[in-house]
Amino acid sequence: MNKIAIAKGDGIGPEIMDAVLTIFQAAGVPLEYEVVEMGKWVFDRGFSNGMTPEAQQTIEKLGILFKGPMETPKGKGVKSVNVTARKTWNTYANKRTFQTLHGVDTVFSKAGIPIDITIVRENIEDTYGGVEHLLTHDVALSRRFITRPGSMQVIKYAFEMARKKNARRITCGHKANIMKLTDGLFLEVFYEVAKEYPELKADDVIVDDLCMKLVSRPDLFDVVVLTNLQGDIVSDLCAGLVGGLGFAPSANIGDHISIFEAVHGTAPDIAGKNIANPTALLLSGFAMLRHLGLMEVAAVLENALLYTLESGKHTGDFGSKTDQPLSTTAFAQAIIDNIGKIPEHQPKPILPNQPPTPTHFKLAANPMLESADHLQVSIVGVDMFIESNLQPTAVAEKCLQHTGELFKLVTISNRGTQVWPKGSSFTNLVNQYGCRFECVGDVPLTQVDILELYRRLMQDFKICSTELLNQWGDKKAYSLAQGQ
């Protein structure tokens, strides 16, 4: 019998978790549970990552965490326990399935437009690294990490999942028209992987156009894979298409540990009143059962839920306003009473159990993700980000005094827009410039050369940050300024 870790969560978390586990128990789900300490109340006890060391050890031993919604204390400088858990255990793929649920009225269900969309969101990188700095008192910087190995992990998962569900289409949502290196890398990997799955129709859509199409014709989409921040936004948009976060399951999949959770809020205003809707957590539980190979009981229970919704049973947050809403426990009991019944719309096929998704434990060291690099890398310049409230021409005059024989000043930008050697007086400035120095001639630079330029510029400027201008073969690995 499989044993999993349970974290009940904050606010309504314990109520909806108890409801789900009661349903599992009634169906004879062959699982054992070990409750672990995670959430706001653990922060309040002084654990800065929101979990006790014993909780982390248990989860790493069992490999599966089933968790309720959790709150991160505000104004205490601590990171979200939800994001920390996903990143600590490298659950690189966030899978969220959005389906029309009969009995949950939406604009699309009333129009007879069926929705069955799976969003796969990269779960580790992007701006969710939370690496931020104030460069000046007016200018904040957030670093955005998109890596080839990280992109490969999540995109491979998305294609494999799409193949298994017999998807008709897989789409990459991106902003590579603007973020040509970061989103460009993600899109490049998408089409590299697509070559291995010729039976799937693979295409891409710019993310703003994707959002417009999702709210007008959601039935056109099947599987969509996106970077972290864009995936976060688009997955909540899709939740709105099917009735809200109360009907949105979430699975965070890794090679070693996976997390299944409700992603809605903790709703402290209704905590303890026995009126919360457990559907999202229950749907996440079905995903967990299938991950564990328990296909039969997952389908039986999902059919019971669908039958219950079709029959008009509901909690107070949805459904007919003329019918008496059910409490959390009464709604769970209604599902239990309907175990074995088949819904009229979209019943789930009863499939035989399968071996659980393979998981590898007892890692001797942190896995290093690195792709092969066959090209010669050279340093061809440096971006020096300096603090100054001078006009661009005055900044350039000072910079030109320090170029020496190895460097030439190519451009100066402000908030990414070129302001020297050409620009416009209508461009508003902040007190932080990007000064790009490139090498003179074809001789590559060394890091010592960069440090010498840094030392000279220090005489006139506070240098906030630097970035090397690398080149792989003849491919420049840096972007141009807007207008350059």
C-alpha positions in Angstrom: 0.0 0.0 0.0 1.4 3.4 -1.0 2.1 5.9 1.8 1.9 9.7 1.0 2.5 12.9 2.9 -0.5 15.1 3.8 -0.3 18.8 4.6 -3.8 20.0 5.4 -3.0 23.7 4.9 -4.3 26.9 6.4 -7.8 28.5 6.5 -10.3 26.2 4.9 -7.5 23.7 4.1 -8.1 21.2 7.0 -11.9 21.1 6.2 -11.6 20.4 2.5 -8.7 17.9 3.1 -10.8 16.0 5.6 -13.7 15.9 3.1 -11.5 14.5 0.4 -9.9 11.9 2.6 -13.3 10.9 3.8 -14.3 10.3 0.2 -11.1 8.3 -0.4 -11.8 6.2 2.7 -15.3 5.4 1.6 -14.1 4.2 -1.8 -11.4 2.1 -0.2 -8.5 4.0 -1.8 -5.4 1.9 -0.9 -3.3 4.7 0.6 -1.8 5.4 3.9 -1.2 9.0 5.1 1.4 10.7 7.2 0.5 14.3 8.2 3.3 16.8 8.0 3.7 20.3 9.4 3.6 23.0 6.7 1.9 26.4 6.4 1.5 29.8 8.0 1.4 28.4 11.5 4.7 26.8 10.9 6.2 30.2 9.7 4.8 31.7 13.0 6.8 29.1 14.9 10.0 30.4 13.4 10.6 28.1 10.4 11.4 30.5 7.6 10.6 28.1 4.8 7.1 27.2 6.2 7.9 23.6 7.0 9.6 21.7 9.8 12.8 19.7 9.1 10.8 16.6 9.9 8.2 17.5 7.3 10.9 18.0 4.6 12.5 14.6 5.6 9.1 12.8 5.4 8.2 14.2 2.0 11.6 13.4 0.6 11.2 9.9 1.9 7.7 9.3 0.5 7.9 11.2 -2.8 4.3 12.4 -2.8 2.8 15.5 -1.1 -1.0 16.1 -1.1 -1.6 19.6 0.2 -4.3 22.1 1.0 -4.0 25.8 0.3 -1.3 27.6 2.3 -0.8 31.2 3.3 2.5 33.0 3.4 2.7 35.7 6.1 2.7 39.2 4.7 5.4 41.8 5.5 7.8 39.3 7.1 10.3 39.0 4.3 9.7 35.2 3.8 9.2 33.3 0.6 5.9 31.6 -0.4 5.9 28.0 1.0 4.1 26.9 -2.1 6.8 28.2 -4.4 9.6 27.1 -2.1 8.2 23.5 -2.1 8.0 23.4 -5.9 11.5 24.7 -6.4 13.2 22.8 -3.6 12.0 19.5 -5.0 12.3 20.5 -8.7 8.7 19.8 -9.6 9.4 21.3 -12.9 6.0 20.8 -14.6 2.8 22.3 -13.3 -0.1 20.5 -15.0 -3.6 22.0 -14.6 -6.6 20.5 -16.5 -9.7 22.7 -17.2 -12.8 20.9 -18.3 -16.5 21.8 -18.6 -18.3 20.4 -15.6 -22.0 20.0 -16.1 -23.8 21.6 -13.1 -21.2 24.4 -13.0 -22.7 27.1 -15.2 -20.4 29.4 -17.2 -20.8 31.5 -20.3 -19.3 28.7 -22.4 -21.4 25.9 -20.9 -24.6 27.9 -21.6 -23.4 28.4 -25.2 -22.7 24.7 -25.6 -19.0 25.2 -26.2 -17.1 22.4 -24.5 -13.7 23.1 -22.8 -11.0 20.6 -22.3 -7.6 22.4 -22.0 -4.5 21.3 -20.2 -2.0 24.0 -19.3 1.6 22.9 -18.6 3.5 25.6 -16.9 7.3 25.6 -16.3 7.5 25.6 -12.5 11.1 26.5 -11.5 12.6 29.3 -13.5 11.6 32.7 -15.0 11.1 35.6 -12.5 10.0 33.1 -9.9 13.7 32.8 -8.9 12.9 35.9 -6.9 16.4 37.3 -7.6 15.8 41.0 -7.3 18.0 44.1 -6.5 17.5 47.8 -6.1 20.2 49.2 -8.4 19.4 52.8 -7.4 16.7 54.2 -5.0 14.5 54.5 -8.2 15.4 51.4 -10.2 14.6 47.8 -9.2 15.9 44.8 -11.2 14.4 41.3 -11.4 16.5 38.6 -13.1 14.6 36.2 -15.4 16.2 32.8 -15.8 15.2 30.6 -18.8 17.5 27.6 -19.3 17.8 25.1 -22.0 17.8 22.0 -19.7 14.9 23.4 -17.6 12.9 24.2 -20.8 13.7 20.7 -22.1 12.4 19.0 -18.9 9.0 20.7 -19.0 8.5 20.6 -22.7 9.4 16.9 -22.9 6.8 16.3 -20.2 4.2 18.3 -22.0 4.7 16.3 -25.3 4.7 12.9 -23.5 1.5 13.9 -21.6 -0.1 15.1 -24.8 0.7 11.8 -26.5 -0.7 9.7 -23.7 -4.0 11.7 -23.7 -4.3 11.5 -27.5 -4.2 15.2 -27.8 -4.9 16.7 -31.2 -2.8 19.8 -30.7 0.0 21.2 -28.5 0.7 24.9 -28.5 3.6 26.9 -27.1 2.6 30.2 -25.6 5.4 32.8 -25.6 6.6 36.4 -25.9 9.6 35.6 -28.2 8.8 38.6 -30.3 10.0 40.8 -27.5 12.1 38.6 -25.2 14.1 37.1 -28.1 16.8 35.4 -26.0 14.7 34.0 -23.0 11.4 33.2 -24.6 13.3 32.6 -27.8 15.2 29.8 -26.2 12.0 28.3 -24.8 10.4 28.4 -28.2 13.5 26.9 -29.9 13.5 24.0 -27.5 9.7 23.5 -28.1 10.3 22.9 -31.8 13.4 20.8 -31.2 11.2 18.4 -29.1 8.3 18.6 -31.5 10.4 16.8 -34.1 10.3 13.7 -31.9 6.5 13.7 -31.9 5.4 14.0 -35.6 1.9 12.7 -34.8 1.1 15.8 -32.8 0.2 19.1 -34.4 2.7 21.6 -32.7 2.3 25.3 -33.1 3.0 28.5 -31.2 1.0 31.6 -30.3 2.2 34.9 -28.8 0.8 35.0 -25.3 -1.3 38.1 -25.5 -3.0 36.7 -28.7 -3.3 33.4 -26.9 -5.3 35.0 -24.0 -7.6 36.7 -26.5 -8.2 33.4 -28.3 -8.8 31.5 -25.1 -11.6 33.8 -24.0 -13.3 33.8 -27.4 -12.7 30.2 -28.7 -11.3 28.0 -25.9 -12.5 24.9 -27.7 -9.7 25.4 -30.3 -7.0 24.6 -27.7 -5.9 21.2 -26.3 -2.5 21.3 -24.5 -0.6 24.6 -24.0 2.9 24.8 -22.6 4.3 28.1 -21.3 7.0 29.7 -19.2 6.4 30.2 -15.5 4.9 33.7 -15.1 2.9 33.5 -18.3 1.7 30.0 -17.4 0.6 31.2 -14.0 -1.5 34.0 -15.5 -2.9 31.9 -18.4 -3.8 29.0 -16.0 -5.9 31.3 -13.8 -7.5 32.7 -16.9 -8.5 29.2 -17.9 -9.9 28.6 -14.4 -12.2 31.5 -15.0 -13.5 29.8 -18.2 -14.7 26.7 -16.3 -16.1 28.3 -13.1 -13.1 29.6 -11.1 -10.3 28.3 -9.0 -12.7 26.1 -7.0 -12.7 23.8 -10.0 -9.1 23.9 -11.0 -6.8 21.0 -10.0 -3.1 21.3 -9.9 -0.3 18.7 -10.1 3.4 19.7 -9.7 5.4 16.9 -11.4 9.1 16.1 -10.8 11.4 13.2 -11.4 11.7 12.5 -7.7 8.9 14.2 -5.8 5.4 15.4 -7.0 3.0 17.7 -5.3 -0.8 17.7 -5.7 -2.7 20.7 -4.3 -5.5 23.1 -4.4 -4.3 26.5 -5.8 -7.1 28.6 -4.6 -6.8 30.8 -1.5 -7.2 29.8 2.2 -10.5 31.8 2.5 -10.0 32.7 6.2 -13.3 34.5 6.3 -15.2 31.2 5.9 -12.7 28.9 7.7 -14.3 26.7 10.3 -17.9 27.2 9.0 -18.1 24.0 7.0 -19.2 25.7 3.8 -16.0 25.5 1.7 -16.0 23.8 -1.7 -13.6 20.8 -1.8 -13.9 20.2 -5.6 -10.5 21.6 -6.6 -8.6 19.6 -4.0 -10.7 16.5 -4.9 -9.8 16.9 -8.6 -6.1 17.3 -7.7 -6.5 14.0 -5.7 -7.8 12.2 -8.8 -4.6 13.4 -10.6 -2.5 12.0 -7.8 -4.3 8.7 -7.8 -3.6 8.3 -11.6 0.0 9.3 -11.0 0.2 6.4 -8.5 -1.3 4.1 -11.1 -4.7 3.8 -9.3 -6.6 4.4 -12.5 -9.8 2.4 -11.6 -10.7 4.1 -8.3 -9.7 7.5 -9.8 -12.3 7.1 -12.6 -15.0 5.7 -10.2 -14.6 8.7 -7.9 -14.5 11.2 -10.7 -17.7 9.8 -12.2 -19.3 10.1 -8.7 -18.3 13.8 -8.6 -19.5 14.4 -12.1 -22.8 12.7 -11.3 -23.2 14.7 -8.1 -22.6 18.0 -10.0 -25.0 17.0 -12.8 -27.7 16.2 -10.2 -27.5 19.9 -9.0 -25.8 19.3 -5.7 -23.5 22.2 -4.8 -21.9 24.2 -2.1 -22.7 27.9 -1.6 -20.1 29.3 -4.0 -21.8 27.9 -7.2 -24.9 26.4 -8.5 -28.6 27.4 -8.4 -29.5 30.2 -6.0 -32.9 28.7 -5.5 -31.6 25.4 -4.1 -30.3 25.0 -0.6 -26.5 24.8 -0.8 -24.8 21.8 0.9 -22.1 22.1 3.6 -18.6 20.8 3.0 -19.3 17.5 4.7 -22.8 17.1 3.2 -21.3 17.7 -0.3 -18.7 15.0 0.4 -21.4 12.6 1.6 -23.4 13.2 -1.6 -20.3 12.2 -3.6 -19.9 9.1 -1.5 -23.6 8.2 -2.0 -23.0 8.4 -5.8 -20.0 6.1 -5.9 -20.6 3.6 -8.7 -23.0 5.9 -10.6 -22.2 7.1 -14.2 -22.8 10.7 -15.3 -24.7 11.4 -18.4 -22.0 13.8 -19.8 -18.4 12.9 -20.4 -18.1 9.8 -18.1 -14.6 8.7 -17.3 -13.7 5.3 -18.7 -12.8 2.7 -16.0 -9.3 1.8 -16.9 -7.2 -1.0 -15.3 -4.6 0.0 -12.7 -1.1 0.7 -14.0 2.4 0.7 -12.4 3.0 4.0 -10.6 5.0 6.7 -12.3 8.6 5.8 -11.7 10.4 7.8 -8.9 14.1 7.7 -8.0 15.1 8.3 -4.4 18.3 8.6 -2.4 20.2 11.0 -4.6 23.9 11.1 -3.7 24.4 14.7 -5.0 22.4 17.5 -6.6 21.7 16.7 -10.3 23.6 19.1 -12.6 21.5 20.0 -15.7 23.8 20.9 -18.5 23.4 20.5 -22.3 26.3 19.9 -24.6 28.2 23.0 -25.8 30.2 22.5 -29.0 30.9 26.1 -29.9 33.8 28.3 -28.9 32.7 31.0 -26.4 34.4 34.4 -26.4 33.9 37.6 -24.5 33.3 40.5 -26.9 32.3 43.2 -24.5 30.5 44.2 -21.4 27.4 46.1 -20.3 28.1 48.4 -17.4 25.0 49.5 -15.6 25.8 52.8 -13.8 24.0 55.2 -11.6 23.8 58.8 -12.8 21.4 61.7 -13.2 23.4 63.3 -15.9 22.2 63.8 -19.5 23.2 61.0 -22.0 25.9 63.1 -23.7 27.5 63.9 -20.4 27.5 60.3 -19.4 29.1 59.4 -22.8 31.8 62.0 -22.4 32.9 60.5 -19.1 32.7 56.9 -20.4 34.8 57.8 -23.5 37.6 58.9 -21.2 38.0 55.4 -19.8 37.7 53.1 -22.9 41.5 52.7 -23.3 42.8 50.7 -26.3 40.7 47.6 -25.9 37.2 49.0 -25.7 34.8 51.2 -27.7 31.6 52.7 -26.4 28.9 51.5 -28.7 25.6 52.6 -27.1 24.0 54.0 -23.9 20.5 53.0 -23.0 18.0 54.0 -20.3 15.3 51.5 -19.4 16.3 49.5 -22.5 15.9 52.4 -24.9 18.9 53.8 -26.7 19.7 57.4 -25.8 23.2 57.7 -27.2 24.8 58.1 -29.8 21.3 58.8 -31.1 18.0 59.2 -29.4 15.2 61.6 -28.6 14.8 64.4 -26.1 11.3 63.1 -25.5 12.6 59.9 -23.9 12.1 60.1 -20.2 15.1 59.0 -18.1 15.7 57.4 -14.8 19.0 57.6 -12.8 20.4 54.3 -14.2 22.1 53.8 -17.6 23.3 50.8 -19.5 26.6 51.5 -21.1 27.7 49.0 -23.7 31.4 48.6 -24.4 32.6 46.2 -27.1 36.1 45.1 -28.0 38.2 46.9 -30.6 39.0 44.6 -33.4 38.6 40.8 -33.4 40.7 39.9 -30.3 38.5 38.5 -27.5 38.6 40.1 -24.1 39.4 38.5 -20.8 37.7 39.0 -17.5 40.8 40.9 -16.3 40.3 43.4 -19.1 36.7 43.8 -17.9 37.9 44.4 -14.3 40.3 47.0 -15.5 37.5 48.9 -17.3 35.4 48.6 -14.2 38.2 50.1 -12.1 38.6 53.0 -14.5 34.8 53.8 -14.6 34.6 53.7 -10.8 36.4 57.0 -10.8 33.3 58.7 -12.2 30.4 56.4 -11.6 28.8 54.0 -9.1 28.5 50.8 -11.0 25.3 49.0 -10.1 25.7 45.8 -12.1 27.6 44.2 -15.0 26.9 41.7 -17.7 29.4 40.1 -20.0 28.7 40.2 -23.7 29.4 36.6 -24.8 29.5 35.1 -28.3 29.2 31.5 -29.2 30.8 30.9 -32.5 29.4 33.8 -34.6 26.2 34.0 -32.6 25.8 37.1 -30.3 24.4 36.1 -27.0 22.9 39.4 -26.0 20.1 41.7 -27.1 20.3 45.1 -28.7 18.8 48.3 -27.1 15.4 49.5 -28.3 16.2 51.8 -31.2 19.8 50.7 -31.6 
